[in-house]
Amino acid sequence: MVNQSTPRPRRPAPPSGWRRSAARLPVTLFRIGLGPLFGGRLLLLIHTGRLSGAARTVVLEVVEHTASPCSWTVASGYGPAAQWYRNLEHTPQATVQSGRRFHAVNARFLPVEEGGAIMARYAERRPRTAARLCAYLGLGTDGTPEGYHEAGGHIPFVRLECDPACHRPRGGGQPAGR
């Protein structure tokens, strides 16, 4: 359980100006077919705008990935007010581009306890990145698994689960009936 006495994170403002352009560069790289450069660490999320209904894109860091069942776990560093997060709350069906492959997914918003465990596992795999992320978000951590578990309780996590209806076994053949 998250300690309620811990101050809420001071979330940074989304980038603007040239920093926003730099932050959006990976979107362009995915669009021109260079997604494999990111080696599975980043994915392109294509989702529906909650007000406009238009397709929206954002590149997110993969916190966890499982091949079977196919899913990616991502975190909202800007909290539940991030546009992509709010859009998924409204319409949880989306598309993920990982490398050059596209996957239909459904978003599942994870409970606080699960988020804490995910952050602790992430810190084991990528300790420097986890420490920088916590510092950037204003989340104090002592570098222990318990400290990262506590910090993870303040970060909203979303699991993007592949839609089983949209996946066929690999083999390169045509679907049955053609």
N, C-alpha and C positions, 0 to 999 in steps of 0.2 A: 504494500500500500504506500502511496505517496505521502510523505510527511507534509502536512498542511502548513507547518510553520516555515517551511522553505519558501523564500520569496519567489513569486512568479517570475519567469524569465523576462528580461527586457529584450523583446524581439527587435532586431534591426529593421529599418525601413527597407522595402525593396529597392534595388538599385535604380538610378535614373541617369539620364545623359549618356556619356560615353561608357559608364560602367554597365548600364543596361544593354548597350550594344555588344559589349564584350561578353556579358552573361548570356546573350542570345546567340552568340557565334556557334555553339554546339548544335542548335536547331538547324542552322544552315548546313553544317557538316553532315548531319543526318539526312537532310533533304537531298543533298547531292550524292548520296550513296557512300559516305565515309563513316557511317555508324560503327563499322567494325574496328575503327581506330581506338574506340573507347574500351575495347576488350571486355565488354559485359559490365563495366563499372557504372555506365550511364545508360539510360533508356530514354526514348522519345515517347511521351504520353500525348496521344491525340484524343481530346475529349470535347464535349459539347458545352458551349457557353450557356449558362443558366438563363440569361436575359435575352441574348441575341439568337441563340440556337445555332450559331456558326461554329465551325470546327476551330478549336484552339489547340496550341501545341506548347509544350514545356519539356525541357530536358531535366531529368531528376537522377540523383545518385541512387544506385541500387544498394540497399542496406543488406538484404538477404535475397537469395534466389534459390528456388528448388525446381528441379527438372521434372519430377514426378511426385505429386501433381504439379503442373507448370504454374509457377507464381513468382511474383517479384514483390518485395516489401520496400516501400519508400517512406521517407519522413518529410514532414512539412516544417522546414526550418523557420518559416514565417508564421507558423501556428495555424489554427483553424480559419484565420482570416485570409489565407493565401487564396488567390483566385482559382487556381486549379483544384484546390481542396474543396472550396465551396461549390464549384461546378460539378465535381464528382458526388458531392452530397445530394445535389439536385438530380443528376443523371449518372448513376454508377457504371453504366456501360461505356466502355472506351476501347481504344486500340493502343497497343504497345508496340513500338518498333525497337527491337533489340538486335544490334548488328544490322543485317539486311532483312531480317524476318519480321513479319507483322503478326500480331496475335490479338484476337478479340478477348477482352478481359472484363471482369466485373470487379468493382472496388468494394472491399470490405474494410470498414473502419475498426481498428483494433482497440481493445480496452486498455486502460492505463497499465495494468499489471503486465500484460503481454508486451506492451511497449517498453517497459523497464527491462524485461528479460532480453528483448531484441537488442536494446542499446548495450547491455552488458556483454552480449555475444559479439556485437560489432566492435566494441572496444578491445576485446581479446584479439580479433583479427587485424584491426587497424588502430592501434593505440594512439598514434600521433594525430591521425585524422579525427578520432573521437575527442581527443583533448582539445583540438582547435575548434571543433564544432561546438562543444560545450562552452568554451571561452567566448566564442562569437555570439552565442545565444545568451550569455550572461548567466549560465548555469554553473555554479561552483561544484567541483567534484574533486575528491581527494585521489583519484586515479585507481581506486579499488573497484572490484566488480560491484560491490554494494553502492558505491558512489555513482557509478554509471547507471545502475538500476534506478536509483533515485532520480537522476537527471533525465533518464528516458521516460519517466512518468510524466514529465512536463512537455514532451514532444509528441505531437500527433503522428501516428504511424498508420499507413494504409497498405493493405495487401491487395495486389492486383492479380486476381486469379483467372487463369485461362478459362474461357467458356468452352466446356467439353463438346458442345454442339458444333463448334467451329473448327474442330481439329480432326484430321484423318490420319491414319497411320502413314508414315513416310514410305515411299516406294516409287514415286514418280509416275505411277500409273494414273489413268483417268478414274474418276469416281464410278461406282457401279451404275449401270444403266445408260452409259454413253457409248 
